[in-house]
Amino acid sequence: MTRKKFHHRSSHYQQSRLNNRRTNNITRPQSQSSSIDSSSSLSVAISDETPKEIPGYYYDHEKNRYFKIMPNKAVGSSNPFSADSITKRVEEKARELVIPNQIPNGISLLLDREINFNKPIYTFKSENRQILIKSLRQVGSIIPTAIERTPIKDFQIHPYFNKILYGDSFGNISQMKIKCTSSSCMEIYNDQMAKLTSEISSVRLDRTDLLMATTLGDTVASGNMYILKLPSGPYRDTALDVRYTYRSGSTIWTSSFSEIDSSIALGSSRKLSVIQGWEEYPCVNNFKTNSDVFALDFDRYQPDIVFAGCRDGKLRIYDIRSDCSNSHYGIGPPISQQSPICHIRQIGAWYILSDGMDGSLSLWDVRNERRNFDKTYVYEPVLEFKGNVNSTNIQYGFDVNLKEDIVAIAGQDNKVRFFSINTGRAIRYPIGPFKDKVSALRFCTWDSVGLNPELDERGEGIWMAAGKEFIWWSIGNNDM
């Protein structure tokens, strides 16, 4: 009788139930009419909530159903619902959640900071610096009023004065007094300070009063290195005192100052030259590398260690106390990449950041050595940064910020990209393209403001040299 009454309810009652559902706009899940067995699957109602975990069952988000996890012995590991297949599928989903494809914006970082207030203070500061990078915009550009306007090859920003020291393709070393804020940039004066023998290959600053410049060399003369004493004070002075010169006998590609003592490293054709005690009694040690040295960096924690990035893609580590006669491969582990190394930078005590001519950008751990069963050693990078473009040139802009958590790198497409060294992700979309290739770039910060009142108006951002001009990108608001 009950079943019969159920089938013969009045049409008026059914219509009112239907109208109530439409009016309230409520969707009720359908009740399950049968129990779960080993060969059947469960359907769940469409809902915004995360489905519940049922032991022994796997929820497929695409099909919106539960599937029973079958033993490997019963159905084989290749079955899509075997234990092995389900495990691999879950790991892939987790990996996608950890490394999202999209670049987080500044609002998402600020929101995450408010929600996850228990994060370490270092993480918060690193994310704040990423927000500053996202806020960069082009403020202006400066074409130096020099006698000879030629492409800029390398430059440095003076840490205590508003000056840019740069070298060009004609061998000129110049200083440009600037005024740069978050809303404007202008040249106050520009002076040529020295005329060297050939095209400038590198410009380096030591302390605040010494400038080292190297030349590539030409058909007449080989590459040379010069150490120049800069004028003291913020006033206009073009007098340079040449403290030391060194003739390499070959092309000099790059150079580096030691931050601990007065040692100097020069990367040239098929050798590494380390000069110690150049101020009084110079001692030169030449290490044969069998490959051109394009990139150099001194170890900031061990003064006798030098990192050398070479044309053959090998990162060689040298101890300047060791024998120079048998040093083709250095003392370090066999770190190697598939293309010539263009730049290197030590990150912390054990990591090396390097980029290659194939557009690669990798972070290496010098302790991370793995030995195979055939007694060969394998080295793989800790992080790989994807997106840079390069296939033809070793001299594109490259710099790491003072806190060593952001790297800026210029590419063959005349764009500049920013990556987080901690995560390997791109911080923002590339800036550019510019009219000419970006041959050099440098971060500009407020770290020295307290040491010199004239830096109070200095904006925070990044300077780039593209062709014959300097381009200034700033955060747009000093209050940030």
Residue pairs with C-beta under 8 A, 6 or more apart in sequence:
27 45
29 44
29 45
29 47
30 45
32 42
32 43
34 40
36 42
36 57
36 66
36 68
38 68
39 68
41 65
41 66
41 67
41 68
42 54
42 57
42 65
42 66
43 64
43 65
43 66
44 51
44 59
44 64
44 65
44 66
46 64
51 59
51 66
53 59
54 66
56 68
56 69
57 66
57 67
57 68
57 69
58 66
58 67
58 68
58 69
58 81
58 86
58 89
58 90
59 65
59 66
59 67
60 66
60 67
67 81
68 81
69 81
69 82
69 83
69 86
70 79
70 81
70 82
70 83
71 82
71 83
72 82
72 83
72 84
75 81
75 82
76 82
77 83
77 84
77 85
78 85
79 85
99 425
103 425
103 426
103 427
103 428
103 429
105 134
106 131
106 134
106 135
109 127
109 130
109 131
110 131
112 127
113 119
113 124
113 127
125 403
126 403
126 405
126 420
126 422
129 401
129 403
129 405
129 406
130 406
130 420
130 427
131 480
132 460
132 475
132 480
133 406
133 418
133 427
133 428
134 427
134 428
135 475
135 476
135 477
135 480
136 428
136 431
136 461
136 462
136 473
136 474
136 475
136 476
137 473
137 474
137 475
137 476
138 431
138 471
138 472
138 473
139 180
139 181
139 182
139 183
139 184
139 185
139 459
139 461
139 472
139 473
139 474
139 476
140 184
140 185
140 186
140 471
140 472
141 185
141 469
141 470
141 471
141 472
142 176
142 178
142 185
142 186
142 187
142 469
142 470
142 472
143 149
143 468
143 469
143 470
144 166
144 174
144 176
144 187
144 190
144 468
144 469
144 470
145 187
145 190
146 168
146 172
146 174
146 190
146 192
147 192
148 168
148 170
148 172
148 192
149 468
150 168
150 169
150 170
150 172
150 468
151 168
151 169
151 436
151 439
151 467
151 468
152 166
152 167
152 168
152 439
152 440
152 465
152 467
152 468
152 469
152 470
153 166
153 167
153 168
153 169
153 199
153 200
153 201
153 203
153 395
153 439
153 440
153 465
154 166
154 167
154 200
154 201
154 202
154 203
154 439
154 440
154 465
155 164
155 165
155 166
155 167
155 203
155 440
155 442
155 463
155 465
155 470
156 164
156 165
156 166
156 203
156 204
156 205
156 211
156 442
157 163
157 164
157 442
157 444
157 463
158 164
158 165
158 205
158 208
159 205
159 208
159 447
159 448
160 208
160 448
160 451
160 452
160 455
161 234
161 452
161 454
161 455
162 177
162 178
162 179
162 180
162 234
162 454
162 455
162 458
163 175
163 176
163 177
163 178
163 234
164 175
164 176
164 178
164 463
164 470
165 173
165 174
165 175
165 203
165 205
165 211
165 230
166 173
166 174
166 175
166 176
166 203
166 465
167 173
167 174
167 196
167 200
167 203
167 213
168 174
168 199
168 200
169 199
169 200
170 199
171 195
171 196
171 197
171 198
171 199
171 200
171 215
172 192
172 194
172 195
172 196
172 200
173 192
173 193
173 194
173 195
173 196
173 200
173 203
173 211
173 213
173 228
173 240
174 190
174 191
174 192
174 193
175 190
175 191
175 193
175 238
176 187
176 189
176 190
176 191
176 470
177 187
177 188
177 189
177 190
177 236
178 185
178 186
178 187
178 188
179 185
179 186
179 188
179 457
180 186
180 444
180 458
180 459
180 461
180 463
180 472
180 474
181 457
181 458
181 459
181 474
181 478
182 459
182 460
182 461
182 474
182 475
182 476
182 477
182 478
183 459
183 474
183 476
185 472
189 236
191 236
191 238
192 238
193 228
193 238
193 240
194 213
194 226
194 228
194 240
196 213
196 215
196 224
196 226
197 215
197 217
197 218
197 221
197 224
198 215
198 216
198 217
198 218
198 221
198 223
199 215
199 216
199 218
200 213
200 214
200 215
200 216
201 214
201 215
201 216
201 223
201 251
201 252
201 253
201 254
201 255
202 212
202 213
202 214
202 252
202 253
202 254
202 255
203 211
203 212
203 213
204 211
204 212
204 213
204 255
204 256
204 257
205 211
205 212
205 257
206 212
206 257
208 230
209 229
209 230
209 232
210 227
210 228
210 229
210 230
210 243
210 257
211 227
211 228
211 230
212 225
212 226
212 227
212 228
212 255
212 257
212 264
213 225
213 226
213 228
214 223
214 224
214 225
214 226
214 252
214 254
214 255
214 266
215 223
215 224
215 225
215 252
216 223
216 251
216 252
216 253
217 223
217 224
217 248
217 250
217 251
217 252
222 247
222 248
222 249
222 250
222 251
223 248
223 250
223 251
223 252
223 268
224 245
224 246
224 247
224 248
224 252
225 245
225 246
225 248
225 252
225 255
225 264
225 266
226 242
226 244
226 245
227 242
227 243
227 244
227 245
227 264
227 278
228 240
228 241
228 242
228 243
229 240
229 241
229 242
229 243
230 240
231 237
231 238
231 239
231 240
234 452
234 454
243 279
244 278
244 279
244 282
246 266
246 273
246 275
246 278
246 282
246 284
248 266
248 268
248 273
250 268
250 269
250 270
250 271
251 268
251 269
251 292
252 266
252 267
252 268
253 267
253 268
253 269
253 292
253 293
253 294
253 394
254 266
254 267
254 293
254 294
254 295
254 296
255 264
255 265
255 266
255 267
255 296
256 264
256 265
256 296
256 297
256 298
256 306
257 263
257 264
257 298
258 264
258 265
258 298
258 303
259 298
259 300
260 298
260 300
260 303
261 276
261 303
262 276
262 277
262 278
262 279
263 274
263 275
263 276
263 298
263 303
263 320
264 274
264 275
264 276
264 278
265 272
265 273
265 274
265 275
265 296
265 298
265 306
265 308
266 272
266 273
266 274
266 275
266 296
267 292
267 293
267 294
267 295
267 296
267 308
268 292
268 293
269 292
270 288
270 289
270 290
270 291
270 292
271 286
271 287
271 288
271 289
271 293
272 286
272 287
272 289
272 293
272 296
272 306
272 308
272 316
272 318
273 284
273 285
273 286
273 287
274 284
274 285
274 287
274 306
274 318
274 320
275 282
275 283
275 284
275 285
276 282
276 283
276 285
276 320
277 283
285 320
285 324
286 324
287 318
287 324
287 327
287 330
288 324
288 327
288 328
289 308
289 310
289 316
289 327
289 328
290 312
290 328
291 310
291 311
291 312
291 314
292 310
292 311
293 308
293 309
293 310
293 311
294 309
294 310
294 311
294 340
294 341
294 342
294 343
294 394
295 308
295 309
295 341
295 342
295 343
295 344
295 354
296 306
296 307
296 308
296 309
296 344
297 306
297 307
297 344
297 345
297 346
297 352
298 305
298 306
298 307
298 346
299 305
299 306
299 307
299 346
300 346
301 349
304 319
304 320
304 321
305 317
305 318
305 319
305 320
306 317
306 318
306 320
307 315
307 316
307 317
307 344
307 346
307 352
308 315
308 316
308 317
308 318
308 330
309 315
309 316
309 341
309 342
309 343
309 344
309 354
310 316
310 340
310 341
311 340
311 341
312 336
312 340
313 336
313 337
313 338
313 339
313 340
313 341
313 356
314 329
314 334
314 335
314 336
314 341
315 332
315 335
315 336
315 337
315 341
315 344
315 352
315 354
315 364
316 329
316 330
316 332
317 330
317 331
317 332
317 333
317 366
318 327
318 330
318 331
318 332
319 331
322 331
332 366
333 366
333 369
333 377
333 379
334 377
334 379
335 352
335 364
335 366
335 379
336 379
337 354
337 356
337 360
337 362
338 356
338 358
338 360
339 356
339 357
339 358
339 360
340 356
340 357
340 394
341 354
341 355
341 356
342 354
342 355
342 356
342 357
342 390
342 394
342 395
342 396
342 398
343 354
343 355
343 398
344 352
344 353
344 354
345 352
345 353
345 354
345 398
345 400
345 407
346 352
346 353
347 353
347 363
347 400
347 404
347 421
348 404
350 365
350 366
350 367
351 363
351 364
351 365
351 366
351 382
352 363
352 364
352 366
353 361
353 362
353 363
353 364
353 400
353 407
353 421
354 361
354 362
354 364
355 361
355 362
355 388
355 390
355 398
355 409
356 362
356 390
357 390
357 391
357 392
357 393
357 394
358 390
358 391
359 388
359 389
359 390
359 391
359 411
359 412
360 384
360 388
361 384
361 385
361 388
361 407
361 409
361 419
362 381
362 383
362 384
362 385
363 381
363 382
363 383
363 384
363 385
363 421
363 424
364 379
364 381
364 382
365 382
368 379
368 380
368 382
369 377
369 379
370 377
370 378
370 379
370 380
371 377
371 378
372 378
383 421
383 423
383 424
384 424
385 407
385 419
385 424
385 426
387 417
387 419
387 426
387 430
388 409
388 411
388 417
389 411
389 412
389 413
389 415
390 396
390 411
390 412
391 412
392 412
393 412
393 437
395 439
395 440
396 409
396 410
396 411
396 412
396 437
396 438
396 439
397 408
397 409
397 410
397 416
397 438
397 439
397 440
397 441
397 464
397 465
398 407
398 408
398 409
398 410
398 441
399 407
399 408
399 441
399 442
399 443
399 462
400 406
400 407
400 408
400 421
400 443
401 407
401 408
401 443
401 445
402 443
402 445
402 447
404 421
405 420
405 421
405 422
406 418
406 419
406 420
406 421
406 427
406 443
407 418
407 419
407 421
408 416
408 417
408 418
408 441
408 443
408 462
409 416
409 417
409 419
410 416
410 417
410 437
410 438
410 439
410 441
410 464
411 417
411 430
412 437
413 430
413 432
413 433
414 432
414 433
414 434
414 435
414 436
414 437
414 438
414 466
415 430
415 431
415 432
415 433
415 434
416 430
416 431
416 432
416 438
416 441
416 462
416 464
417 426
417 430
418 426
418 427
418 428
419 425
419 426
419 427
420 426
420 427
431 473
432 438
434 464
434 466
434 471
435 466
435 467
436 466
436 467
436 468
437 466
437 467
438 464
438 465
438 466
439 465
439 466
440 464
440 465
441 462
441 463
441 464
441 465
442 462
442 463
443 462
444 458
444 459
444 460
444 461
444 462
444 463
445 460
446 455
446 458
446 460
448 455
449 455
449 456
449 458
459 472
459 474
459 475
459 478
460 474
460 475
460 478
461 472
461 473
461 474
461 475
462 473
463 470
463 471
463 472
464 470
464 471
464 473
465 471
